[in-house]
Amino acid sequence: PDLDVSVNAGDATVWASSLVEMGSFSAGVNAGSLAIALPVPTADLRGSLSVNAGSIEVCVPDGVGLRIRMDDEAFGSNNFADHGLVRNGDAWTRPGYDSTTQRIELTADANLGSITLNPENGCE
């Protein structure tokens, strides 16, 4: 039920959206790119995203509670506010997080990189 993905000087796409059970995942990118589609969790799903000189695109299903903990990084970027997530301290939270039973909680960091939530063209 655990998924670990590492990309080093390359690119990858992971379609985990059809997994029935997924307990945790870890995704790391170094000088590359990764697109990952997450499933609707049957229980709380915890994961981490780390990008260094690259990019991660993460697709999260609508209606799923989402919280992303991410410290400010001088040379990192994200589009969390564009997707309605509200920032409180180091946490970006989708409205309704506390009232949903299907939740995804992520920790993230981007050093000279970007993390894009639900990109316009999907996680291709």
N, C-alpha and C positions, 0 to 999 in steps of 0.2 A: 503493500500500500504506500510505499515511499518512492519518490521519484527524484533523482539527482541528474542535472543536466549541466555540462560545462562546454563552452565554446571558446576556443583559443585560435585567433586569426582565421576565422571562418564564419559560416552562418548556418543556422539550423531552424527548422520549424517542428514544433511538437504539438500534436493534436491530442491532448489529454482530455478534451471535452467529453468524450464518450466513455471514459472510465467510470465504472460503477462504484468503485471504492478507491479513495485516495486519502491517506492520512496526513501526509506532509510532502513538501517538495522544496528543492533548492535549485536555483538557476544562477549560474555565473557566466559572465561574458568578459573576455579580455581581448580587445582589438578585433571585435567581430559583431555579429548581430544574432538575435534570437527572437523568434515569435512563438508564443506559447498560449494555447487556448485551454482555459481551466474548466473543469466540470462543475455542474451544480452539486455541491457537497451534500452527502447524506448526514454528515456530522461536521463539526467545525473543522475547517481545513486551514492549516498553518503552513506558511512558506516564506522563503527569502529570495530576494532578487538582488543581484550585485552586478554592476557593470563598470568596467574600467576601459575607457577609450573605445566605446562602442554603443550599442543600443539594444534595448529589450522592448518588445511589444507584447503586452499581456492582455488577453481577452477574458473578461469576466462576465458571466451571464447576467442579464437584467434580473432584477428582483432578489438577487443574492445580497446579503449584508456584506459590506466591504470596509475594512479598515487597513490603512497602509501607514506604517510608522517609518518616517524618513527624516533624518536631520538635514538641515540646509547644507548644500554642497556648493561651493563657489563656482565650480565649473560643470555642474550637473543640471539637468532640466527634467521637467515632467509636465503633464497636461491634466493633472488631477482636478484642478479647479474648473477646467473646461467641461468636465463630466459631472459637475455638481457636487463633488466631494467638498466637505467643509473642513478647514484646518483648525485644529485646537492643539497648540503646542507643537509636538513633533508628529502628531497623528492627523491623517486625512481620513475622513469618515463619510461614507455614503449615508444620506438621510434615511432613517428607519433601521439602522444597523441593530440597535438594541431590541427592537421588536420582532426581528426575523429569527427563524430557527435554522436557516441555512446561511452560514457565515464563512467568509474567507478573511483571514488576518495575515497580513504580509509585513515583513520588515524589508526595507529597500535602501540601497545606496547607489549613487551614480557619481563616479569620478571621471570627469571628461567624457561624460556619456549622457544618454537620455533613457527615460522610462516612459513609454507611451501606453496609456490605458485605452483599451477599445479603439484602436486606430480606425480611421474612416474606411479603409479597404479590408478590414478584418485582419486576422493574424495569419497572413499568407507567407 
